[in-house]
Structure formats: structure tokens, C-alpha cells
Amino acid sequence: RQKGRRGRSLSEGWKRVLSSIGQHGDDGATSDQIHAYCMKAGITVERHTLRSQMANYVRRGYLDRPRDGVFRLTPAGATIAQIGTSREEGDAPPKGEAS
């Protein structure tokens, strides 16, 4: 069983989902579109769980909700969604580096 990721960095899959939401610009993406992005990123998530996750990202400031059922990427979300950038704080150091 996987432990919660509270306080840890986003997975590459969720970063891809946020990036896909960002491609919608100011219009934002619907819950159905976001669910499709999750499936494409290999994230299996039920609709009610997805709503909770999106609400969590709104609280963290990664997304905003311009209207019911629509989510838009914020500048903070765009920053966190950068895939493959520098090592996140708390990640294991590369081999050969002391922790």
C-alpha cells in the first residue's frame, strides 16, 4: 500500500496533467478533459478522487477555478509543472553525492 505524498513534490504524471491543463490557457480545462489527461499520464483515478485532487491543487495555488467544473493553471502551477527540471527538495541525492 502506498503512503500519502503529503509534503512531497508532484509526480511526473501529475506534472504532465498540470501542463496539459495549462495548454487550455485562460479558458481552463473541464473535469472530463482532466480525467482524460490523467488516463494518458497513466494515473488511474476515480472522478470523486479527481475532484478532491483538483481542490487540493486549488488550495496549494497551482490551479484556480474560474467556474464550476473548470480548472485553470496558475503561474505557481506552471512553475511546479516544469517536467525534468532541477531536483526537488527532499529528493534523494544522485549517486556519489552525500546527503
C-alpha positions as CSV (number, residue, x, y, z in Angstrom):
1,R,0.0,0.0,0.0
2,Q,1.4,3.4,-1.0
3,K,1.7,6.0,1.7
4,G,0.4,9.5,1.2
5,R,2.6,12.0,-0.6
6,R,1.7,14.9,1.7
7,G,4.5,17.5,1.7
8,R,6.4,15.8,-1.2
9,S,6.9,17.0,-4.7
10,L,4.5,16.2,-7.5
11,S,5.0,13.0,-9.5
12,E,6.0,13.4,-13.2
13,G,2.5,12.1,-14.1
14,W,0.7,14.9,-12.2
15,K,3.2,17.5,-13.6
16,R,2.1,16.3,-17.1
17,V,-1.5,16.7,-16.2
18,L,-1.0,20.2,-14.9
19,S,1.0,21.0,-18.1
20,S,-1.9,19.7,-20.2
21,I,-4.4,21.9,-18.2
22,G,-2.1,24.9,-18.9
23,Q,-2.4,24.3,-22.7
24,H,-6.0,25.5,-22.3
25,G,-4.9,28.9,-21.3
26,D,-7.4,31.2,-19.7
27,D,-10.3,29.0,-20.8
28,G,-9.2,26.3,-18.4
29,A,-9.9,22.5,-18.7
30,T,-13.0,20.7,-17.7
31,S,-13.1,17.8,-15.3
32,D,-13.7,15.4,-18.2
33,Q,-10.7,16.7,-20.1
34,I,-8.5,16.5,-16.9
35,H,-9.7,12.9,-16.4
36,A,-8.5,12.1,-19.9
37,Y,-5.1,13.7,-19.2
38,C,-4.8,11.5,-16.1
39,M,-5.5,8.4,-18.1
40,K,-3.0,9.4,-20.7
41,A,-0.4,10.0,-18.0
42,G,-1.0,6.6,-16.5
43,I,-2.9,7.9,-13.5
44,T,-5.9,5.8,-12.6
45,V,-8.2,8.0,-10.7
46,E,-12.0,7.9,-9.9
47,R,-14.0,11.1,-10.6
48,H,-14.6,11.9,-7.0
49,T,-10.9,11.4,-6.2
50,L,-10.0,13.7,-9.1
51,R,-12.3,16.4,-7.8
52,S,-10.6,16.2,-4.4
53,Q,-7.2,16.3,-6.0
54,M,-8.1,19.4,-8.1
55,A,-9.5,21.1,-4.9
56,N,-6.1,20.3,-3.2
57,Y,-4.2,21.9,-6.1
58,V,-6.5,25.0,-5.9
59,R,-5.7,25.2,-2.1
60,R,-2.0,24.9,-3.0
61,G,-2.3,27.7,-5.5
62,Y,-1.4,25.5,-8.6
63,L,-4.9,25.9,-10.1
64,D,-7.8,28.3,-9.9
65,R,-11.4,27.6,-10.6
66,P,-12.9,30.2,-13.0
67,R,-16.3,28.4,-12.9
68,D,-17.7,25.1,-11.6
69,G,-16.0,22.1,-13.1
70,V,-13.3,24.1,-14.9
71,F,-9.7,24.4,-13.7
72,R,-7.0,26.8,-14.9
73,L,-3.3,26.6,-14.4
74,T,-1.8,29.5,-12.3
75,P,1.7,30.9,-12.6
76,A,2.7,28.9,-9.5
77,G,1.2,25.7,-11.1
78,A,3.1,26.4,-14.3
79,T,6.3,26.6,-12.3
80,I,5.7,23.4,-10.5
81,A,4.6,21.6,-13.7
82,Q,8.0,22.0,-15.4
83,I,9.0,18.4,-16.2
84,G,12.5,17.2,-15.6
85,T,13.9,20.4,-14.1
86,S,16.2,20.6,-11.1
87,R,15.9,18.1,-8.3
88,E,13.1,18.9,-5.9
89,E,13.9,19.5,-2.2
90,G,13.7,16.2,-0.3
91,D,14.6,14.0,-3.3
92,A,17.4,11.5,-2.9
93,P,20.7,12.9,-4.0
94,P,22.3,11.5,-7.1
95,K,24.7,8.5,-6.6
96,G,28.0,9.7,-5.4
97,E,26.7,12.7,-3.5
98,A,26.5,12.8,0.2
99,S,23.0,13.5,1.7
